[in-house]
């Protein structure tokens, strides 16, 4: 039986690769120590207290088919949040609710990427490293994925403006994540203005993945739609956000897209045929969550506490860059896979090799020399884990142990 070839060059997903990488290792833990998993970006802070009550009060609505585009209460709550957060006046016809941002980031490419751009195969720009759905979306629409390095040399953001103008004329979509997963970099207003102007000049859309927008160190990150609107170009951006990180509700699978009327119309049209609307109890809980900021502020304070812990434990490590937002550390390591094996063997700590979040282009994988560490555990466990991590990866004793381990394997 034949299968489509457009997905054949996709590598295995990161977490099965990690399981295979560590499968032959039994951690050597000190008495009283337990394994600590810092791989998955799954929030562990408390969900809002009102969730069970709202869910219970609306449970009877499971007997009804839900509105595909979102119930009016939810659309009003999202619009109200966009107004409070960004000063945006976004009507219901410019909003669409989603089963989390991943659904939207994928289906937006299906709905909005043309088959040809200026008579040629379209290109989709992807920051490298990146959230893997961007590449799968490009493959699904048979566009050319262009992986653009987002490294310390570029501020851990892709320098799309440096690309060949002939390539940019073929671009249909540019993905951007800010705060960035995995590096924690924030796209500032100047960066966003440059990108929006570039999109206008070369006629492409920006898909702004902003699911970490409410986890920040010092000041709220600007939004791409906010900046584009101020420039008079709101139709250049489709932004995506969700309650997974903001409200510690990853299992709710609830997010939204906001953009121009035409873009949202086309996304809704596709979803009418191929999408699954959110169950009505989920929509009611979502409306309550977008309308409340107290739980967001409490959760953000916990992440800011963990930023301070990371700075204190790791701040003097060469190459350490304090994250500006999000809940990941992007830590330097000569070889991310080797570092992940050492940490699991010597400290019982699981981290994700950076290469698993990146693509090799022209012999260079920008994630090879890094590991991603999720700051999702509580403060005490985070401090214990980072202290153990430092001892293995960066302190002299850990380096000597790593050399002995390498010699033994050789």
GIBELTA-V567701 format. One record per residue. RES is the residue in one small letter. PSI is psi in whole degrees, -180 to 180 (999 if undefined). BURIAL is # if it has 16 or more other ideal C-beta (glycine too) atoms within 10 Angstrom, else .. Layout:
# GIBELTA-V567701
res=RES psi=PSI burial=BURIAL
res=RES psi=PSI burial=BURIAL
This chain:
# GIBELTA-V567701
res=x psi=134 burial=.
res=x psi=146 burial=.
res=x psi=158 burial=.
res=x psi=141 burial=.
res=x psi=-12 burial=.
res=x psi=-18 burial=.
res=x psi=4 burial=.
res=x psi=-24 burial=.
res=x psi=7 burial=.
res=x psi=130 burial=.
res=x psi=163 burial=.
res=x psi=150 burial=.
res=x psi=157 burial=.
res=x psi=-43 burial=#
res=x psi=-38 burial=.
res=x psi=-37 burial=.
res=x psi=-41 burial=#
res=x psi=-42 burial=#
res=x psi=-41 burial=.
res=x psi=-39 burial=.
res=x psi=-37 burial=#
res=x psi=2 burial=#
res=x psi=-25 burial=.
res=x psi=9 burial=.
res=x psi=133 burial=.
res=x psi=118 burial=.
res=x psi=142 burial=#
res=x psi=93 burial=.
res=x psi=145 burial=.
res=x psi=158 burial=.
res=x psi=132 burial=.
res=x psi=-11 burial=.
res=x psi=148 burial=.
res=x psi=155 burial=.
res=x psi=148 burial=.
res=x psi=122 burial=#
res=x psi=117 burial=.
res=x psi=38 burial=#
res=x psi=-45 burial=#
res=x psi=135 burial=.
res=x psi=62 burial=#
res=x psi=110 burial=.
res=x psi=141 burial=#
res=x psi=6 burial=.
res=x psi=163 burial=#
res=x psi=140 burial=.
res=x psi=163 burial=#
res=x psi=141 burial=#
res=x psi=-25 burial=.
res=x psi=-9 burial=.
res=x psi=-51 burial=#
res=x psi=-40 burial=.
res=x psi=-45 burial=.
res=x psi=-41 burial=#
res=x psi=-45 burial=#
res=x psi=-42 burial=.
res=x psi=-26 burial=.
res=x psi=8 burial=#
res=x psi=-28 burial=.
res=x psi=-20 burial=.
res=x psi=-6 burial=#
res=x psi=-16 burial=.
res=x psi=0 burial=.
res=x psi=149 burial=.
res=x psi=133 burial=.
res=x psi=158 burial=#
res=x psi=131 burial=.
res=x psi=-39 burial=.
res=x psi=-10 burial=#
res=x psi=141 burial=#
res=x psi=154 burial=#
res=x psi=-38 burial=.
res=x psi=-40 burial=.
res=x psi=-43 burial=#
res=x psi=-38 burial=#
res=x psi=-40 burial=#
res=x psi=-42 burial=#
res=x psi=-45 burial=#
res=x psi=-39 burial=#
res=x psi=-40 burial=.
res=x psi=-42 burial=#
res=x psi=-35 burial=#
res=x psi=-48 burial=.
res=x psi=-41 burial=.
res=x psi=-42 burial=#
res=x psi=-4 burial=#
res=x psi=29 burial=.
res=x psi=139 burial=#
res=x psi=95 burial=.
res=x psi=112 burial=#
res=x psi=169 burial=.
res=x psi=-28 burial=.
res=x psi=-3 burial=.
res=x psi=16 burial=#
res=x psi=149 burial=#
res=x psi=131 burial=#
res=x psi=154 burial=#
res=x psi=158 burial=#
res=x psi=67 burial=#
res=x psi=165 burial=#
res=x psi=-28 burial=#
res=x psi=-41 burial=#
res=x psi=-47 burial=#
res=x psi=-42 burial=#
res=x psi=-32 burial=#
res=x psi=-53 burial=#
res=x psi=-23 burial=#
res=x psi=-36 burial=#
res=x psi=-41 burial=#
res=x psi=-39 burial=.
res=x psi=-29 burial=#
res=x psi=-14 burial=#
res=x psi=121 burial=#
res=x psi=160 burial=.
res=x psi=-31 burial=.
res=x psi=147 burial=.
res=x psi=117 burial=#
res=x psi=40 burial=.
res=x psi=8 burial=.
res=x psi=169 burial=.
res=x psi=129 burial=.
res=x psi=156 burial=#
res=x psi=148 burial=#
res=x psi=125 burial=#
res=x psi=133 burial=#
res=x psi=124 burial=#
res=x psi=148 burial=#
res=x psi=108 burial=#
res=x psi=172 burial=#
res=x psi=164 burial=#
res=x psi=126 burial=#
res=x psi=-19 burial=#
res=x psi=-26 burial=#
res=x psi=-45 burial=#
res=x psi=-37 burial=#
res=x psi=-38 burial=#
res=x psi=-43 burial=#
res=x psi=-41 burial=#
res=x psi=-38 burial=#
res=x psi=-35 burial=#
res=x psi=5 burial=#
res=x psi=34 burial=.
res=x psi=163 burial=#
res=x psi=117 burial=#
res=x psi=130 burial=#
res=x psi=109 burial=#
res=x psi=117 burial=#
res=x psi=121 burial=#
res=x psi=134 burial=#
res=x psi=89 burial=#
res=x psi=171 burial=#
res=x psi=-31 burial=.
res=x psi=-25 burial=.
res=x psi=19 burial=.
res=x psi=21 burial=#
res=x psi=25 burial=#
res=x psi=149 burial=#
res=x psi=136 burial=#
res=x psi=75 burial=#
res=x psi=-31 burial=#
res=x psi=-19 burial=.
res=x psi=-4 burial=.
res=x psi=158 burial=#
res=x psi=128 burial=.
res=x psi=-33 burial=.
res=x psi=-38 burial=.
res=x psi=-45 burial=.
res=x psi=-29 burial=#
res=x psi=-18 burial=.
res=x psi=-9 burial=#
res=x psi=131 burial=#
res=x psi=-34 burial=#
res=x psi=140 burial=#
res=x psi=120 burial=#
res=x psi=143 burial=#
res=x psi=134 burial=#
res=x psi=121 burial=#
res=x psi=125 burial=#
res=x psi=144 burial=#
res=x psi=138 burial=#
res=x psi=114 burial=#
res=x psi=-4 burial=#
res=x psi=-17 burial=#
res=x psi=13 burial=#
res=x psi=147 burial=#
res=x psi=131 burial=#
res=x psi=114 burial=#
res=x psi=175 burial=#
res=x psi=-41 burial=.
res=x psi=-44 burial=.
res=x psi=-46 burial=#
res=x psi=-39 burial=#
res=x psi=-41 burial=#
res=x psi=-42 burial=#
res=x psi=-43 burial=#
res=x psi=-41 burial=#
res=x psi=-38 burial=.
res=x psi=-42 burial=#
res=x psi=-38 burial=#
res=x psi=-41 burial=.
res=x psi=-40 burial=.
res=x psi=6 burial=#
res=x psi=62 burial=.
res=x psi=169 burial=#
res=x psi=149 burial=#
res=x psi=123 burial=#
res=x psi=106 burial=#
res=x psi=107 burial=#
res=x psi=105 burial=#
res=x psi=35 burial=#
res=x psi=-14 burial=#
res=x psi=15 burial=#
res=x psi=-24 burial=#
res=x psi=6 burial=#
res=x psi=104 burial=#
res=x psi=160 burial=#
res=x psi=-55 burial=#
res=x psi=-51 burial=.
res=x psi=152 burial=.
res=x psi=133 burial=.
res=x psi=145 burial=#
res=x psi=157 burial=#
res=x psi=149 burial=#
res=x psi=-41 burial=#
res=x psi=-35 burial=#
res=x psi=-48 burial=#
res=x psi=-44 burial=#
res=x psi=-38 burial=#
res=x psi=-42 burial=#
res=x psi=-27 burial=#
res=x psi=-1 burial=.
res=x psi=21 burial=.
res=x psi=50 burial=#
res=x psi=-25 burial=#
res=x psi=-4 burial=#
res=x psi=-11 burial=#
res=x psi=136 burial=#
res=x psi=118 burial=#
res=x psi=152 burial=#
res=x psi=137 burial=#
res=x psi=167 burial=#
res=x psi=175 burial=#
res=x psi=-2 burial=#
res=x psi=-54 burial=#
res=x psi=-43 burial=#
res=x psi=-46 burial=#
res=x psi=11 burial=#
res=x psi=44 burial=#
res=x psi=55 burial=#
res=x psi=-29 burial=#
res=x psi=-11 burial=.
res=x psi=-27 burial=#
res=x psi=63 burial=#
res=x psi=124 burial=#
res=x psi=-167 burial=#
res=x psi=162 burial=#
res=x psi=145 burial=#
res=x psi=136 burial=#
res=x psi=-156 burial=#
res=x psi=160 burial=#
res=x psi=-45 burial=.
res=x psi=-42 burial=.
res=x psi=-46 burial=#
res=x psi=-36 burial=#
res=x psi=-46 burial=.
res=x psi=-37 burial=#
res=x psi=-41 burial=#
res=x psi=-39 burial=#
res=x psi=-44 burial=.
res=x psi=-42 burial=.
res=x psi=-29 burial=#
res=x psi=-32 burial=.
res=x psi=-37 burial=.
res=x psi=4 burial=.
res=x psi=163 burial=#
res=x psi=117 burial=.
res=x psi=157 burial=#
res=x psi=136 burial=#
res=x psi=147 burial=#
res=x psi=-40 burial=#
res=x psi=-37 burial=#
res=x psi=-40 burial=#
res=x psi=-37 burial=#
res=x psi=-42 burial=#
res=x psi=-42 burial=#
res=x psi=-42 burial=#
res=x psi=-43 burial=#
res=x psi=-38 burial=#
res=x psi=-44 burial=#
res=x psi=-24 burial=#
res=x psi=-8 burial=#
res=x psi=134 burial=#
res=x psi=-15 burial=.
res=x psi=-44 burial=.
res=x psi=-30 burial=#
res=x psi=-44 burial=#
res=x psi=-40 burial=.
res=x psi=-42 burial=.
res=x psi=-41 burial=#
res=x psi=-40 burial=#
res=x psi=-36 burial=.
res=x psi=-40 burial=#
res=x psi=-40 burial=#
res=x psi=-34 burial=.
res=x psi=-40 burial=.
res=x psi=-30 burial=#
res=x psi=-46 burial=#
res=x psi=-38 burial=.
res=x psi=-47 burial=#
res=x psi=-43 burial=#
res=x psi=-41 burial=.
res=x psi=-42 burial=.
res=x psi=-37 burial=#
res=x psi=-1 burial=#
res=x psi=-25 burial=.
res=x psi=7 burial=.
res=x psi=128 burial=.
res=x psi=130 burial=.
res=x psi=-5 burial=.
res=x psi=130 burial=#
res=x psi=114 burial=#
res=x psi=130 burial=.
res=x psi=140 burial=#
res=x psi=-23 burial=#
res=x psi=176 burial=#
res=x psi=-173 burial=#
res=x psi=34 burial=#
res=x psi=146 burial=#
res=x psi=138 burial=#
res=x psi=93 burial=#
res=x psi=138 burial=#
res=x psi=141 burial=#
res=x psi=137 burial=#
res=x psi=-39 burial=.
res=x psi=112 burial=#
res=x psi=-40 burial=#
res=x psi=-45 burial=#
res=x psi=-40 burial=#
res=x psi=-41 burial=#
res=x psi=-39 burial=#
res=x psi=-43 burial=#
res=x psi=-44 burial=#
res=x psi=-39 burial=#
res=x psi=-41 burial=#
res=x psi=-44 burial=#
res=x psi=-22 burial=#
res=x psi=-5 burial=#
res=x psi=30 burial=#
res=x psi=128 burial=#
res=x psi=125 burial=#
res=x psi=169 burial=#
res=x psi=125 burial=#
res=x psi=134 burial=#
res=x psi=-28 burial=#
res=x psi=-24 burial=#
res=x psi=-11 burial=#
res=x psi=9 burial=#
res=x psi=172 burial=#
res=x psi=143 burial=#
res=x psi=127 burial=.
res=x psi=124 burial=.
res=x psi=41 burial=.
res=x psi=7 burial=.
res=x psi=124 burial=.
res=x psi=112 burial=#
res=x psi=-10 burial=#
res=x psi=-3 burial=#
res=x psi=-39 burial=#
res=x psi=30 burial=#
res=x psi=160 burial=#
res=x psi=149 burial=#
res=x psi=132 burial=#
res=x psi=123 burial=#
res=x psi=124 burial=#
res=x psi=58 burial=#
res=x psi=-17 burial=#
res=x psi=171 burial=#
res=x psi=172 burial=.
res=x psi=-44 burial=.
res=x psi=-45 burial=.
res=x psi=-37 burial=.
res=x psi=-47 burial=#
res=x psi=-43 burial=#
res=x psi=-44 burial=#
res=x psi=-46 burial=#
res=x psi=-33 burial=#
res=x psi=-44 burial=.
res=x psi=-40 burial=#
res=x psi=-45 burial=#
res=x psi=-43 burial=#
res=x psi=-37 burial=.
res=x psi=-45 burial=#
res=x psi=-30 burial=#
res=x psi=-29 burial=#
res=x psi=158 burial=.
res=x psi=-39 burial=.
res=x psi=-41 burial=.
res=x psi=-38 burial=#
res=x psi=-39 burial=.
res=x psi=-41 burial=.
res=x psi=-37 burial=#
res=x psi=-40 burial=#
res=x psi=-41 burial=.
res=x psi=-40 burial=.
res=x psi=-43 burial=.
res=x psi=-42 burial=.
res=x psi=-39 burial=.
res=x psi=-33 burial=.
res=x psi=-22 burial=.
res=x psi=999 burial=.
